[in-house]
Amino acid sequence: MLDKQIELVFATNNQHKLREVQELLGNHFKVLSLSEIGINVDIPEDFDTLQENALQKAQYIYNRTGHSCFADDTGLEVDALNGEPGVFSARYAGESKSSKDNIKKLLANLEGVKNRKARFRTVIALIFDKQEYLFEGEVWGTIIETEQGSDGFGYDPVFLPDGYDNTFAQMPLELKNRISHRGIAVSKLITFLKSR
């Protein structure tokens, strides 16, 4: 069991992700954002897999600060689009990383397509006690034809997880955290950290 709070840097500038992960980690952990440690740059993501990108971001922070840290990379993989947008999910419609534009492009590419099966996948890379670890989570669902809901971020308004009647953007954060790709990966991260 933990007898002290563990301090970790989450290698992200995405405030939505930061809020979700802090909620999941709870009081045993203090999560520091990049701005809190004085890093205000977009960390490179130069690779073709979620695993490599997550590790690249974690290594970038660790090599500059020496802090235990973790980073994630997440992709939406759509069957009918041969796994697109995948590793390019955040910039699917261009470098502006506009969620609205990304959704618009996704729905246009799926127009008239019957197979709308997709999965969200998150890989978390942790550097802790100078060792590297990977944790993965995934959730399957369907891409619906029109946006529903105003919560969440990214593709949440068009992703309907299997077994549910609401999109991620219509769900309370607590429920989304329990069933989401990121929630599953973070749960594995927490189990690991609590065992240290």
N, C-alpha and C positions, 0 to 999 in steps of 0.2 A: 504493500500500500504506500501511497505517496504521503510523506510527512512534511513536505514543503512545496511551495509553488514553483513550477518549472517555467522558466522564461524562454520563449522561442520567438524568433523572427519569422513572420510569414512573408515570403518574397512576392508581394503583390502591391500594386497601386489601386486595385479594384476594391472600392469600399463595400460593395455588395458582398463580395466573397469574404472580406475581412469580417463583416458583421455576422454572416452565416457561420463561419468557422469559430469565431469567439463564442457564439451561442452554443455551438456543439461541444467545445472544449470545456466550458464551465470554469469553476473557481480554482481548480487545481493548476491551471495554466494561465500565464500572462502572455498574451499574444501582442507582439510589437509590430507595428506596420513599418513599411520602408521609410515613410516620412519621419517616424519617431526615432529612427536611427540615422537620419540625415541623408538618406539616399532617395533622390528624386528624379530618377531616370527610368526610361523603359528598358527593362532587362532584355537582352537578346533572346530570341527564340528561333534558332537557325536550322533546326533539324526537322526530319520528316516523320518522327514518331512522338507521341505524347510522353513516353518514358524519357527520351533524350532531352526534350525541351524542359521537362520538370527538373531533371538533374542539372541541366545547364543553368537554370535560374537559381537553384539552391547553391550550386558551386560558386556562382557569381557573388552571392551574398557572403557565403562562408569565407571565400578567399579574401574578401575586402574587410570583413569585420571580425572573423573568428567566432561569431555567435552560432550556437545551435540554431538551425533554421529549417524551414520546409517550404516547398513550392509545389504548385499544382499546375497541370495542364489538362484541359478538358476539351473534348471534341464531341460534336453531334455527328453520328454516322448513319446515313440513310441508305437502306438496302437498294432502292431503285436508282440511286445516284452513285453506285459502286463505292459506298462509304464516304462520299462527300457530305458536308464540307470537311469533316474530320479534323486534322491538325490545323487546318486553315479556318476553323469555325469563326473566330473573332474577327477575321478580316476577309470573310467570304466575298463581300461586295466591295472590297477596297480597303486601303490602309487607314481610312477614317474610323474603322471599327464601329460603324453605326449599326446598332441592333435592328433598327427599323429597316435599313437597307438590306441587311443580311436576311431578315425574314422575307422581305419582298422578293429577293432573288431566289430564295429557297422555294417559296410558294409558286413562283413563275416556272421554276425548273420541274416542279411536280404537277403542273397543270395537266389534267386529264390522266394522271397516273393512278392506277388503282392500288398498287402496293405502296403503302405509305409507312411501312414498318421502319422503325429507327431505334437507335440506342444512344443514350448519353454515356460517355465514359470519362472518368477522371483518374489520373495517376498522380499520386503525391510522392515526391522525393523528399526524404528527411536526411539531414546530416546531424548526427547526434553522437557525442563522444568520439568525434573524428571518423565515424563510420557512416556509410551510405545505406539507406533502406528505401524500398519502394512499396507502396500500398495502392491497390486499385479498387475502384467501385464502378458498377455499371447498372443501368436501369433501362429496360425495354419499354417501348411505347409506340405511339402513332403520331404522325404529323397531320394535324387537322387542317381544314381548308381556310379558315379565317381565325384571326387572333381572338383569344378569349382571356380576360383577366388583365389586371393592371399591376399586380405585384410581381416579385421576381425580377429577372433580367435576362438578357440574351434571347434565346429561343423559347423561353418559358411559356409565352402566350400561345404557341402553336404545338407544344409537346404535351400529349395526353398519355400519362403513364399507364401501362397495362393494369387492369383491375380497378381503375378509378374513373370517376365521372367528371373530374375537374382537371384542367391543365395545371402545370406547376405555378402559373401566374395567378390562378384562382385559389390556390391552397394557402392556409395559414402557414407561416414560416416553420412552426414546430412540426407540422405534418410533413412538409417538404423535406426538412432536414432528416426526418426519420427514414424516408424511403429513397432519397435522391442518390445519384451517383456519387456526389461529393460527400453526402452524409455517410454513405457506406465506406468510402475510402477513409474519411476522418475517423469513423468508428474503429477501423483497423489500426489507425495511427494511435488513437487513445489507448486501445488495448495494449499495444506494444509499449507505449510510454509508461503506463501504469505497472507494467511488469519489470521495469528497469530498477 
